[in-house]
Amino acid sequence: MKSLRMKTGPGRSVKTRSESGTRSFACVRQVFFEPRSVKRAISYQSALFVSIAAKPDDVSMPNDQNNNLPIHLYEELPAACHDYDPHAPQVAARIAAIINQHLPELIVEHIGSTAVPGCAGKGVVDLLMLYPTGRLEATKALLDQLGFQCQCTRDPWPESRPMRLGAFEYDGKWFRLHAHVIAQDSLEAAELRAFRDRLRNDAALLADYVARKRQIIAAGATDSVDYAYRKGEFIGAARAPES
């Protein structure tokens, strides 16, 4: 792939070429593109990528400009383990209502630590966006139009199973969002639900999980991807069948 370096100003549109072809992005602030990576000279507060996707004919899209979208700019923060916030389920319910207003066939579920009362964690509201057969592209298009953003960190989820990022203000506080776009009949969706439900019903497992996350942070982990990998070891062991 040919090396590419671009510089844009506010509101300018740029195109990048990847293995999947040319894709258009709306860029809010100055962004630099370099081979195999995206170099951010400024934080997520200053750079935004919103995928401009073709609108499916059967998806009712919101009549918003970029500055009026319901989902706002995601900010990448150092890994942390915050106390449980009881407002998180209400945020999840609000997002689900926004999504289902436009694509009623999507099943939107709250998962992750913020879906488990008393579970400390990174504080991100994780959501399953479960689409029926043949509706992956329509789901991605809707999320893009609502203001969700593609991942810009290393090791992003593939576009066949994407994760979208965003932020939502509720009761005077900003909540970061991770939207996991997964097929309704996938094994992964069942596993994510099962682990959430185990944490809700097993106080000992919940305490061990929180303790493990706090250990990871206390050991000096600050990179969000590394943090996810390390806590994933605990999750994998908890999911493994007992011998």
The 8 nearest C-alpha neighbors of each residue, nearest first, counted from 0:
[[1, 2, 17, 18, 16, 34, 3, 35],
 [0, 2, 3, 34, 16, 17, 35, 4],
 [3, 1, 34, 0, 33, 4, 35, 32],
 [2, 4, 33, 34, 1, 32, 5, 15],
 [5, 3, 32, 33, 31, 2, 6, 34],
 [4, 6, 32, 31, 3, 7, 30, 33],
 [7, 5, 31, 30, 29, 4, 8, 32],
 [8, 6, 29, 11, 30, 5, 9, 28],
 [7, 9, 29, 28, 11, 10, 6, 27],
 [10, 8, 28, 27, 11, 26, 29, 7],
 [9, 11, 27, 26, 8, 12, 25, 28],
 [12, 10, 9, 8, 26, 7, 25, 13],
 [11, 13, 25, 24, 26, 10, 14, 23],
 [14, 12, 24, 23, 11, 15, 25, 26],
 [15, 13, 23, 22, 21, 24, 16, 12],
 [14, 16, 21, 22, 17, 13, 23, 3],
 [15, 17, 21, 20, 22, 14, 18, 19],
 [16, 18, 20, 19, 21, 15, 0, 22],
 [17, 19, 20, 16, 0, 21, 15, 22],
 [18, 20, 17, 21, 16, 22, 158, 15],
 [21, 19, 17, 16, 18, 22, 15, 14],
 [22, 20, 16, 15, 14, 17, 23, 19],
 [21, 23, 14, 15, 20, 16, 24, 50],
 [22, 24, 14, 51, 13, 50, 21, 15],
 [25, 23, 50, 49, 13, 48, 12, 51],
 [24, 26, 12, 49, 48, 11, 27, 10],
 [27, 25, 48, 47, 10, 28, 11, 12],
 [26, 28, 9, 10, 47, 46, 25, 29],
 [29, 27, 9, 46, 8, 45, 26, 30],
 [28, 30, 8, 7, 6, 9, 46, 31],
 [31, 29, 6, 7, 28, 39, 46, 32],
 [30, 32, 6, 38, 5, 4, 39, 33],
 [33, 31, 4, 37, 5, 38, 3, 30],
 [32, 34, 4, 36, 3, 37, 35, 31],
 [35, 33, 2, 36, 3, 32, 4, 37],
 [36, 34, 33, 37, 2, 32, 0, 3],
 [37, 35, 34, 33, 38, 32, 153, 151],
 [36, 38, 32, 33, 39, 31, 151, 35],
 [39, 37, 31, 32, 40, 36, 33, 30],
 [38, 40, 41, 37, 30, 31, 42, 46],
 [41, 39, 38, 42, 30, 31, 29, 46],
 [40, 42, 39, 45, 43, 46, 44, 30],
 [43, 41, 44, 45, 46, 39, 40, 74],
 [42, 44, 74, 46, 45, 75, 73, 47],
 [43, 45, 42, 46, 74, 72, 73, 41],
 [44, 46, 43, 42, 28, 41, 47, 27],
 [47, 45, 43, 28, 27, 44, 42, 30],
 [48, 46, 27, 26, 49, 43, 72, 45],
 [47, 49, 26, 24, 25, 148, 50, 149],
 [50, 48, 148, 25, 24, 143, 51, 47],
 [49, 51, 24, 143, 52, 48, 23, 148],
 [50, 52, 23, 24, 49, 143, 53, 25],
 [51, 53, 140, 50, 54, 143, 144, 139],
 [52, 54, 55, 140, 51, 137, 56, 136],
 [53, 55, 52, 140, 56, 58, 137, 141],
 [54, 56, 57, 58, 137, 53, 140, 136],
 [55, 57, 58, 54, 59, 53, 137, 60],
 [56, 58, 55, 59, 54, 137, 102, 60],
 [59, 57, 55, 56, 60, 101, 102, 54],
 [60, 58, 101, 57, 61, 102, 56, 100],
 [59, 61, 58, 62, 101, 141, 144, 54],
 [62, 60, 63, 59, 145, 144, 101, 68],
 [61, 63, 60, 64, 68, 67, 59, 144],
 [64, 62, 61, 67, 68, 65, 66, 145],
 [63, 65, 67, 66, 68, 62, 61, 144],
 [66, 64, 67, 68, 63, 146, 144, 145],
 [65, 67, 64, 68, 63, 71, 69, 146],
 [68, 66, 64, 65, 63, 69, 70, 71],
 [67, 69, 70, 65, 146, 145, 63, 66],
 [70, 68, 145, 71, 67, 146, 167, 97],
 [71, 69, 146, 68, 167, 166, 165, 145],
 [72, 70, 166, 165, 167, 146, 69, 73],
 [71, 73, 165, 166, 74, 47, 44, 70],
 [74, 72, 165, 166, 164, 175, 43, 71],
 [73, 75, 43, 44, 76, 72, 42, 175],
 [74, 76, 43, 73, 77, 42, 223, 44],
 [77, 75, 74, 78, 223, 79, 222, 221],
 [78, 76, 221, 222, 223, 79, 75, 220],
 [77, 79, 221, 223, 222, 76, 226, 121],
 [80, 78, 121, 81, 216, 77, 120, 221],
 [79, 81, 120, 121, 119, 213, 212, 82],
 [82, 80, 120, 119, 121, 122, 79, 83],
 [81, 83, 119, 84, 120, 80, 118, 117],
 [82, 84, 119, 117, 118, 85, 81, 113],
 [83, 85, 86, 87, 82, 113, 122, 117],
 [86, 84, 87, 83, 88, 116, 89, 113],
 [85, 87, 89, 84, 88, 90, 169, 170],
 [86, 88, 90, 89, 85, 84, 113, 91],
 [89, 87, 91, 90, 86, 92, 114, 85],
 [90, 88, 92, 86, 91, 87, 93, 85],
 [89, 91, 87, 93, 88, 92, 94, 86],
 [90, 92, 88, 94, 89, 93, 109, 95],
 [91, 93, 89, 95, 90, 94, 88, 96],
 [94, 92, 90, 96, 95, 91, 89, 97],
 [95, 93, 97, 91, 96, 92, 98, 90],
 [96, 94, 92, 98, 93, 97, 107, 99],
 [95, 97, 93, 99, 94, 98, 100, 92],
 [98, 96, 94, 100, 95, 99, 93, 101],
 [97, 99, 95, 100, 96, 101, 102, 94],
 [100, 98, 103, 102, 101, 96, 97, 95],
 [99, 101, 97, 98, 102, 96, 103, 95],
 [100, 102, 99, 59, 98, 103, 58, 60],
 [103, 101, 99, 104, 105, 100, 98, 58],
 [102, 104, 99, 105, 100, 101, 98, 106],
 [105, 103, 102, 106, 130, 99, 131, 129],
 [106, 104, 130, 103, 129, 102, 107, 128],
 [105, 107, 129, 128, 108, 104, 130, 127],
 [106, 108, 128, 127, 95, 105, 129, 126],
 [109, 107, 127, 126, 110, 106, 128, 95],
 [108, 110, 126, 114, 91, 125, 127, 107],
 [111, 109, 114, 125, 126, 195, 108, 127],
 [110, 112, 114, 125, 113, 195, 109, 115],
 [111, 113, 114, 115, 118, 120, 119, 110],
 [112, 114, 115, 111, 124, 87, 122, 83],
 [115, 113, 110, 112, 111, 109, 88, 116],
 [114, 116, 112, 113, 118, 199, 117, 198],
 [117, 115, 118, 114, 83, 199, 113, 85],
 [116, 118, 83, 115, 119, 82, 84, 85],
 [119, 117, 83, 112, 115, 116, 120, 209],
 [120, 118, 82, 83, 81, 80, 209, 117],
 [121, 119, 80, 81, 122, 112, 118, 82],
 [120, 122, 80, 79, 123, 81, 78, 119],
 [123, 121, 120, 81, 113, 124, 83, 80],
 [124, 122, 175, 176, 121, 125, 174, 177],
 [123, 125, 176, 113, 175, 177, 87, 126],
 [126, 124, 177, 110, 111, 176, 123, 178],
 [127, 125, 109, 178, 108, 110, 179, 177],
 [126, 128, 179, 108, 107, 129, 178, 180],
 [129, 127, 180, 107, 179, 106, 181, 126],
 [128, 130, 183, 106, 181, 182, 105, 127],
 [129, 131, 105, 182, 183, 134, 128, 135],
 [132, 130, 183, 134, 182, 133, 129, 105],
 [131, 133, 134, 130, 182, 135, 183, 184],
 [132, 134, 135, 131, 136, 130, 137, 182],
 [133, 135, 137, 136, 132, 131, 130, 138],
 [136, 134, 138, 137, 133, 139, 130, 132],
 [137, 135, 139, 138, 134, 140, 133, 55],
 [138, 136, 140, 134, 135, 139, 55, 141],
 [137, 139, 135, 141, 136, 140, 134, 142],
 [138, 140, 136, 142, 141, 137, 143, 135],
 [141, 139, 137, 143, 138, 52, 142, 136],
 [140, 142, 144, 138, 143, 139, 145, 137],
 [141, 143, 145, 139, 147, 144, 140, 138],
 [144, 142, 147, 140, 146, 141, 145, 50],
 [143, 145, 141, 146, 142, 140, 60, 147],
 [146, 144, 142, 143, 68, 70, 147, 69],
 [147, 145, 70, 143, 144, 68, 71, 148],
 [146, 148, 165, 143, 142, 164, 163, 70],
 [149, 147, 164, 49, 163, 48, 165, 146],
 [150, 148, 163, 164, 151, 48, 49, 50],
 [149, 151, 152, 155, 163, 148, 164, 162],
 [150, 152, 149, 153, 37, 155, 48, 148],
 [153, 151, 150, 155, 154, 224, 37, 75],
 [152, 154, 155, 151, 224, 36, 150, 37],
 [153, 155, 152, 156, 224, 157, 151, 150],
 [156, 154, 153, 150, 152, 157, 151, 162],
 [155, 157, 161, 162, 160, 158, 154, 150],
 [158, 156, 159, 161, 160, 155, 162, 154],
 [157, 159, 161, 160, 156, 162, 155, 139],
 [158, 160, 157, 161, 135, 156, 181, 180],
 [161, 159, 158, 157, 181, 180, 156, 162],
 [162, 160, 158, 156, 157, 180, 159, 179],
 [161, 163, 179, 178, 180, 156, 177, 164],
 [162, 164, 178, 149, 148, 147, 177, 150],
 [165, 163, 148, 177, 147, 176, 73, 149],
 [164, 166, 73, 147, 176, 72, 71, 70],
 [165, 167, 175, 71, 73, 176, 174, 70],
 [168, 166, 174, 173, 70, 71, 169, 175],
 [169, 167, 173, 172, 174, 171, 170, 166],
 [168, 170, 172, 171, 173, 167, 90, 174],
 [169, 171, 172, 168, 173, 86, 90, 89],
 [170, 172, 169, 168, 173, 174, 167, 86],
 [173, 171, 169, 168, 170, 174, 167, 86],
 [172, 174, 168, 167, 169, 166, 175, 171],
 [173, 175, 167, 166, 168, 176, 172, 123],
 [174, 176, 166, 123, 165, 124, 73, 167],
 [177, 175, 124, 165, 166, 123, 164, 125],
 [176, 178, 125, 164, 163, 126, 124, 179],
 [177, 179, 126, 163, 162, 125, 127, 180],
 [178, 180, 162, 127, 128, 126, 181, 177],
 [181, 179, 128, 161, 160, 162, 129, 178],
 [182, 180, 129, 160, 128, 179, 183, 130],
 [183, 181, 130, 129, 185, 184, 131, 132],
 [182, 184, 129, 130, 131, 185, 181, 188],
 [183, 185, 182, 186, 188, 131, 189, 129],
 [186, 184, 187, 182, 188, 183, 189, 181],
 [185, 187, 189, 188, 190, 184, 191, 183],
 [186, 188, 190, 185, 189, 191, 181, 192],
 [189, 187, 191, 190, 186, 185, 192, 181],
 [188, 190, 186, 192, 187, 191, 193, 185],
 [191, 189, 193, 187, 192, 188, 194, 186],
 [192, 190, 188, 194, 193, 189, 187, 195],
 [193, 191, 195, 189, 190, 194, 196, 188],
 [192, 194, 190, 196, 191, 195, 189, 197],
 [193, 195, 197, 191, 196, 192, 190, 198],
 [196, 194, 192, 198, 193, 197, 110, 191],
 [195, 197, 199, 193, 198, 194, 192, 200],
 [198, 196, 194, 200, 199, 195, 201, 193],
 [197, 199, 205, 195, 201, 196, 200, 204],
 [200, 198, 196, 197, 115, 201, 195, 116],
 [199, 201, 197, 198, 196, 202, 205, 204],
 [202, 200, 198, 204, 203, 197, 199, 205],
 [201, 203, 205, 204, 206, 200, 198, 199],
 [204, 202, 206, 205, 201, 207, 198, 208],
 [205, 203, 207, 201, 206, 202, 208, 198],
 [206, 204, 202, 208, 198, 203, 207, 209],
 [205, 207, 203, 209, 208, 204, 210, 202],
 [208, 206, 210, 204, 205, 209, 211, 203],
 [207, 209, 205, 211, 210, 206, 204, 212],
 [208, 210, 212, 206, 211, 207, 119, 213],
 [211, 209, 207, 213, 208, 212, 206, 214],
 [210, 212, 214, 208, 209, 213, 207, 215],
 [213, 211, 215, 209, 214, 210, 230, 208],
 [212, 214, 210, 216, 215, 211, 217, 80],
 [215, 213, 217, 211, 212, 216, 218, 210],
 [216, 214, 212, 218, 213, 217, 220, 211],
 [215, 217, 220, 213, 218, 219, 214, 79],
 [216, 218, 214, 219, 215, 213, 220, 212],
 [219, 217, 215, 216, 220, 214, 213, 221],
 [218, 220, 217, 216, 221, 215, 214, 222],
 [221, 219, 216, 222, 215, 218, 226, 78],
 [220, 222, 78, 77, 223, 219, 216, 226],
 [221, 223, 225, 224, 78, 77, 220, 226],
 [222, 224, 78, 226, 225, 227, 77, 221],
 [225, 223, 227, 226, 222, 228, 153, 154],
 [226, 224, 228, 222, 227, 223, 229, 220],
 [227, 225, 223, 229, 224, 228, 222, 230],
 [226, 228, 224, 230, 225, 229, 231, 223],
 [229, 227, 231, 225, 226, 230, 224, 232],
 [230, 228, 226, 231, 232, 227, 225, 215],
 [229, 231, 232, 233, 227, 228, 226, 212],
 [232, 230, 234, 228, 229, 233, 227, 235],
 [231, 233, 235, 230, 234, 229, 236, 228],
 [234, 232, 236, 231, 230, 235, 237, 208],
 [233, 235, 231, 237, 236, 232, 238, 230],
 [236, 234, 232, 238, 237, 233, 231, 239],
 [235, 237, 239, 233, 238, 234, 232, 240],
 [236, 238, 234, 235, 239, 233, 240, 194],
 [239, 237, 235, 236, 234, 240, 194, 190],
 [238, 240, 236, 237, 235, 241, 234, 242],
 [241, 239, 242, 238, 237, 236, 235, 234],
 [240, 242, 239, 238, 237, 236, 235, 234],
 [241, 240, 239, 236, 238, 237, 235, 234]]
